[in-house]
């Protein structure tokens, strides 16, 4: 008598987890994941604090020259943009094994609850952190309308 086995064509798909281990996924292809050595483009990270008179914004922009940072204020809209230039070269003796360059721009824009007084705004850059002191415009009191 012949042995009859049950074949489930979806059994392997049910066990497949694409987020498990990328090395296991690429093992059968005899390729290493090409994306492992690529540096991810950095992003501008923000911390925003508020008091009665001003907003204090701290933005992480490491590895950027302060002359390449541009801050624009339009009412309550604040925009920070930077230009990034990175060059990386690996040498062994006098032979260049790998040379990589990255040129690009980063941009971050956000809105605050009050208009900003552009004439009193301050910006400082130290150790990769841009600190903005953005005073609120005075005279932006709310007006209550009486409905007739």
Secondary structure by P-SEA (a helix, b strand, c coil): cbbbbbbbcccccccccccccccccccccccccccccccccbbbbbbbbbcccbbbbbbbbcccccccbbbbbcccbbbbbbbbbbbbbbbccccccbbbbbbbbbbbbbccccccccccbbbbbcccbbbbbcccccccbbbbbbcc
